[in-house]
Amino acid sequence: MKRALFILVLLCLATCTAMAARIGDVSDINVREQAVRFFTLQDPGVRYALAGSLLLGLTCGLLGSFIVVRKMALMGDTLSHAVLPGVAVGFLWTLSKDPLRIFIGATCAALMGAALVGFLKRSTRLKEDTALGMVLATFFAVGVCLLTMIQQMPTADKGGLDKFLFGQAAAISAADLRLMGAITAIAIAAVVIFYKELLVTSFDADFAQLSGLPARVFHYGLILLVASAVVIALQAVGVVLVSAMLITPAAAAYLLTDRLHRMLILAAIFGMLAGAAGAFLSFLGPALPTGPLIVLGATAIFVAAFLFGPRQGLVVRWAKQRSRVRRVQRENTLKAIYHVLEKRNFHGEGVSLRELAERRRETVEEARTQTRALHRHGLVTLHEDGNMVFLTPAGWQLACSIVRNHRLWELYLTNAADIAADHVHDDAENIEHVLGEEVVREIERRLQYAERDPHGRPIPSLADVERGAAPRYRPDESVGYGSSI
C-alpha cells in the first residue's frame, strides 16, 4: 500500500506540475534572496500559504493517524474524491468562491459518499474495498462533469475551481485561513476530549460497543472530521493528492511508535514539517508547485522513517542483523577455543591458530581474522606474532556461558521433550546465543543442577562462569570429546 502510494505521488507530480501553482512568482532572484524573503515573511502570500500549509499538515496528520490505525486508508482516498461534487455545488450556491459554502457543500458530499459506502456494504454482498472504489470513481466523475459545466459559465473566470483538482497554496486567502484555523481547532478539541473513546473504538470496536460506547457515532464523527480536513486541504494540495497528506505522515509516525498518543504528536509534527517544506521549496524557484512538493516532503519523511526508524527502520534492522551475525561468529569462535582447551583437559592456556582452524574447519587466515575481532572486543589476547590466542577473563566468561547454554539446552530437550540425544545439537546451536541468564537459571533448577549433558560432557557451572579462568580438571574427570559439541 505504501509503495503504491509513493508511485501515485510521483505520477501525480509528473502529470500535474503544469496545473499546480507555486507561491513565489519572481524568477530573477537568486535562491539565497528567495530564502531570506521566505523566512522573513515579507510577502502576505507567503504568510497565508505557510500558515495554511502548517494548519493542513497538523489537521491531516492528527486525523490521519486514526485512519491508519483503523485500516481505513482507502476511505480517506474516497472522501478526498467524493468532495469534488460538493465543491462544485457550493460554488453554484452563490456563483462565487465562498469558502464557507464550498466547505458546507464538500462536507455534505463527503458524508454522502461515506454513507453510501456503508449502505452498499450492509445491503449487498460487496466488500468494503469494492464499495469504496465504486463510490470514489462515481463521485469524482460527477465532480469533473460539474466543474466542466461551470467552466462554460460566464462566471468561470471568477471561480478558479480547477485549482481544487491539483491545489494552489498561493491562492489561500484570509477567509480560507480563518476556516482552516477553525477546523483545526475543532479537530484538536475533539481528539483531546474524546481521546479515550477514539482509542477504544479504533482498536476494538466490538469491545467498545459491549462497554456501552456508541461506536457507530464515533465512527461517523471521525468521518465528519476527516471530511472537514480533506476540504481545508483541497486549496493547498488538491483532490488528487490530499489523501497522501492524510496517510503518509501518519504512516511515518506508525513506523516509529506503538503508542497512539505519541503517534498523534509525531504525525502532526510530520504533517507540519511537510507543509512548511513544500511551501519553502515552492518559493525558491519558478514553476515549482506547492501541493506536490508538500506531498513529496511527507513522502521524504516516510522514507526516512522507513529506512532509519530506531525499531522498524530498514537500515537499522540491517545493521542489527549484521551486528547479530558478527556477535554469533565471535561467540562460536570463543566456543571453539573452549572446546580445544577442554579436549586437553585445560592443560595450557593458549590455543594456536592451527588448532582453532582445525576445530572450526576453516583456514588459518580465517581463524586469524576471527581472533582479531575477538581481540578488538577485549575477549582474547594474541601472542607470538598472533599465532597463539589466550582468553581474557571476559572472554572466558562468555565462552563458558555459551557452552553452558548449549549443553543445558541439549539436556533439557532430552529430558523434557524426550528427544534423542543425537537430535538436539542443531537446535542448541541456535538457542545458545539468545538464552538469557534468568532462563538459563530456571532450566538449571528444573534439571536439578545437572553436571553433565546427554553426551556425558561436563556442564560449566555458574561458578565456572564467574571464575574468569579455566578450571583445573583432575585426570579422572577427563571425558571423551565428540565432534558434535
N, C-alpha and C positions, 0 to 999 in steps of 0.2 A: 504493500500500500504506500509506504513512504517513497519507494523507488518510483512508483508510478506518479506520485505527486511531484517529485523532483523533475521528471521528464515533462509533465504537464506544464510546470512553471517555465521551463526552458522553451517549450514550443510556443507558449503564450507570449514570452518575451520576443521571440523571433517574428511572430506574426503581428504583434500589436504595437511595436515600437513607434511606428509612424502615426498611430492614432492616440498614443498616450502623451500627455503633456508634461513638460518639465517645469520646475519652479522658476529658475532664472531664465531671462530672455536676452542676456547680454553675452555675446560670444567673443568680444575682442578684449576681454580682461583675462589676465593670467590666473592660474589656479590658486596661487597664494592670495591674491587680492580677492578672489571669489570666496575663499575660505574665511578671510577676515570679515568680509561683508556678511557671511552667513552667521558666524559666531557672535558678531556684534549686533545682529538682528536689526540692521538698519532699515531693511525693506519691510513694509507691512505684509506683503505677500509671503515673505519668508516666515514671519512670525505666525501668521494664520496657518500656513502649510505645516510648519513644525509642530505647532500646538495640536492641530488636527491629527497629524501622524502619531504623536505621542498618545493622544486620547484613544484613537482606534487601536493602537498596539496594546494599550492597557486593557481595554474592554475585551478585545478579541482573545488576548492571552488568558485573561481571567475566566471567561465563559468557555473558551475552547478547551480548557482543562477538563471540564465536566463532559464535553463532547467526546474527548479522547477516552476517559476512563469508562464512560458508558458505551463505548464502541459504536458511536453514532456519527462517525466521520462523514459517511455518505449523506446523512441527514443535514449536516452543515452545508454540504455542496448543493443539496436540493433546495434548501432555504435561500441560498445566495442566488440561485437561478429563478426561484419562484417569485422573488420580489419584483422582477422586472415588469410584469404587467401592472403591479401596484404603482410603480414609479410612473408609468405612462398614464394610468387613471388619475393619480394625484396631480399630474400636470394638466390633464383635461378638466379637472375640477374647476380651476380658475384660469386656465390657459396661461399660466405663469409658473415659473420655477420657485414655488413657495416651499421652503424646507419642511414646514410643519405638515402641510397637506401631502407632500410627497412621502413624508415619513409615515403618516397615517395610512395612506394607500399601500405602501410597500409592506408595512407590518401586517395589515389585513390580508394581503396576498400571501405572505409567508405562512400565516396561521391557517389560511385555507389550504395551502399545499400540505402542511403537516397533518391537518385533519383528514384530508383526502387520502394520504398515505395510511393513516390509522384505519380509516373506513375500508380501504381495499384489503388491508391485512386481516381485518376481523371478518369481513363478509365474503372473502374469496379464499381460494387455496394458494394464492400468490404469496411468495416470501417477501419479507420486508425490502430486501435489496431490489427485487423486481419492481415493487410498487414505487420505491424511491426513484428508480431510473425512469419509469414512465412519467411520473409527476414532474421530475426535473426537465425532461425533454419537452413535455407539453406546455408547461408554464413558460419556459424560455422561448418556445416558438411563438406563443401568443404575445409575449412581450416584444419580440422583434417585429412582429406584424404591426402592433400598435405604434411602436416607435417609427417604423417606416411610414405609416399613415400620418403621424404627427409631423414628420419632416416635410410632407407635402402641403402642410397648412401654412397660411401667411405668417403665423407667429413662430414658425420653426426657428428662425434666427435668434429669437429670444430664449428659446428653450435650452439649447445645448445639452439635450438629454442623451445624445450619443456618447457623451463623456461618462455616463453611468456604466457603459459596457466595459470600458477599459480604464476608467479613473482619470482624474485631473486634480491633483492636490493643489495646483496653483490657483484653481477656481474656488477654493474653500473661502467662504465669506464669514463675516462676523456672526450672521444669523446661523450659518451651518455650525460654527464653533460653539455657539450657545447651546444648540441642540445636542451636539456631541457631548458637551460637558454635562448636561442634564442626564442623558442616557448613561454616561459613565458613572455618575454619582448614584443613580438608581441601581445599577448593576453591582457596584461595590457594597451599597447598603443591603441589598438583597442577599448577597453572599455572606456578609458578616452576620446578619440577623438570623438567617436560616442555614447557617453552615452545617450544623449537626444533621438537620433533616436532609439537606442535599447530599451529605456524606453517606448517610444510611441508604437513601433511595438510589444513589449512584452505584453502590457496591452490592446491595442485596435488597432489591425492590420487594421481593416476597416477604422477607422478614419485616421490612418497614410496614407493609400492608397488614401483616398479622399483629404488629405492635400498635396498630390504630392510626398510623400516619397516612394521610391522603396521598399516596404515592403518585396517582394519576394527576392530581392537582399540581404537585411539584414538578412533574414531568412537563406538563403543558406550560407551567410558569417559566421553566427553564427554556422551553422552545420560544416563548414570547421574548425573553431577554436576549436569546441568541438572534432572533429575527431583528430585534432592535439594533443589536451590534452590527449585524450584516448591513442594515440600512445606513448607519452612520459611516460605515467603511466604504460604501459604494463610491462616494465622492472622491476618495483618495486612490483606491486600488481597483474599483470597478467590479461588476458582477462576475467576470471571468476569473479573477484572482482572489476574491475575498475569502473563499473557502480555504485557501492556503494560509491566510492570516489567522483563521480560526484553528487550524490543525497544527501547523508547523511549529510555532513557539511552544504550544502545549506538548507536542511530541518530543521536542528537545528537552523540556523540563521532565517529562516522564522517564527519559533515559537517565536522569541524574538523581532521582529520589523516589522513594516508595511511600512517602507521606503526602497526603493530599494538600495540607496547608502549605507545605514547602513547594509543592508543585504549582500551586496557585501563584505564589510570590514569584517563583522563577519564571513562569510563563508570562506573567505581567511584565517583568523586567525585560525578558527577551523580546516581547512584542514592542515595547517602547524603544529598545535599542534598535530593532529592525526599522521601526518608523523613523527614528532620528537619522539612522544611517542612509536610508533611502532618500530622505529629504536633502541631506547634505550632499550625497553623491550626485543627485539630480541637479543641484545648484552649481556644481563645479564646472560643467561644460555644456555646450549646446547639444540639443537633441538627445538628452538623457532623460528617459521617462521616469517619473517618480514612483508610480504604482508598481511596475515590475521590479524596480530597484528595491522597494520596501520588501517585496516578497523574496527577492534574492538575498536580501540581508537576513531575513528569517531563515532561509534555507542554509545560508552560511553558518548561522548559529547552530542549526540542527546538525550539519555536517561536523562541526567542531565537537558537539556533544557526542555524536556517534563515534567519532574517532578517538577523542581524548577524555571521555567521561571517566570518573575515577573508578566506577564499578562495571559499567556496561561498554565502555569505550573499546573500539576495535584495536587500536594501538596499545592501549593499556592491557587488554586481555592477551594480546600477542606478547607483550613484554613479560607479563606474569607467567605465561606458558613457557616462554624461553627461560625465564629465571627458574621455574619449577624443573624444567628438564636439566638445567645445569646443576641444580641442587641434588637431584636424584643421581646424576653422574658422580658428583663428589661423594655422596653417601655410599654409592656402590663401590667406589674406589676404596673408601675407608673400610668398608666391609671386607673387601678382598685383602687388604693389609691385615685386618684382624684374623682372617682365615689362614693366611700364611704364618702368622705368629702362632696361632692355635695348633697348626699342623705340627710344629716342632715344640709343642708344649711350652710356648712362650720363652724359650731359651734364646737370649739375644734380643735386643730391642729394635735393631734396624732391619729393613726389608730392601733387598736390591730391586732395581727396576726390572731386571730379568725375571726374578721370582714373581713380581707383581704382574708383568706382562703375560707370563705363562698362566697365572691364575685367572687373569681377565681375558685370556685368549685374544690378545692384541699384540701389536708390535711394541718394541721398546720405546720408540718415539711417541706413540700414542700414550703409553704409560707415563712417559716424561711430561707430556702436556697435561695430563690429569694431575700429576703430583705438583706441578707448578701452580695449577688452580687451587689445590689444597693449601699450598704454601702461602698464596696470596690471602687466603682466608684464615691464616693462623692455625691451621689444623695439623700441619706437619712441618718438620724442618728437614732441609736437604744437606747432605754431606758428601764428601769425596766426589767433587765435581758434579754433584747432582745425581750420582748413580745409586745412592742409598737414601732411604726415606725413613724418618723417625716420627712417630706420633707425638704430638704435644698433648698435654693434659686435656685440652678441649677436644682435640682430635680423638683421643682415646674414649672420652665420654660419649661422643657422637657415634663412633664406630661400635662401641659396646651397646649403645641404645638400639641401633639398627639391628644388630644380631639378636638382641633380646626380643625386640618386637617380632622379628621373623620367626624365631623358634617358639615363642609363646603362642603366636597365631597358628602355627602348624599343630601344636599340641591341642589348642582349643578346638580346631576343626576336627581333629581325630577323636577327641573325647565328646564334644557336644554335638557335632554334626555327623559323627560316625562315618567319616570319610577315610578312605585308606591312606596310610602314611605316605605312599608314593604318589598321591594325587593332590597333595596340599602345597607343594613347593611354589608353583606358579602364582597361586592366589596370595601366598605370603610375600612373594617378591613385590607385588603391587601394594599390598596393605601396609607393609613395614614402614613406608615413607610418610604415611598420613595418620598413623595411630597417635593420639595424644596421650600424655602421661597419665591422666585420670583413667582413660580407657585401659591402658596397659595395667595399671594397678588393680582395676576391677577384674581383669582377666586373671591376674596373679591370684587374687583372692578366690575366684571361682575354681582355679586349678590347685588351690591349697598350696600355693608357693612351690610348685613342682620345680625340680632342679635339672631335669633332662627332657629334651624334646622327643618326638616319636622315634627318631633315629638313634637315640641314646647319647646325643651330644649335650654337654652341659649348657644350661641356660644362664647367661650372665644375670647376676642379681642386681638389685638396686645398689648394694654396697660396692659391687664391681664397677658400676657406672660412676658412682661418686668418688671412687678411689683416685681416679685420674691417672692410673698406671696399670700396666698389665699384671695380672695375678701370677704368682709363682706356684704352678701346679706341681704336686708331688708325682713321681714316676708312676705310681699306681693309679693316678687319676687320668692318665692319657687314654684317649679314645680313638677309635678308627675314624679316619677323615674321609667322608664321601665327597663326591663331586657335585652333589645336588643340594648343597647348603644354600 
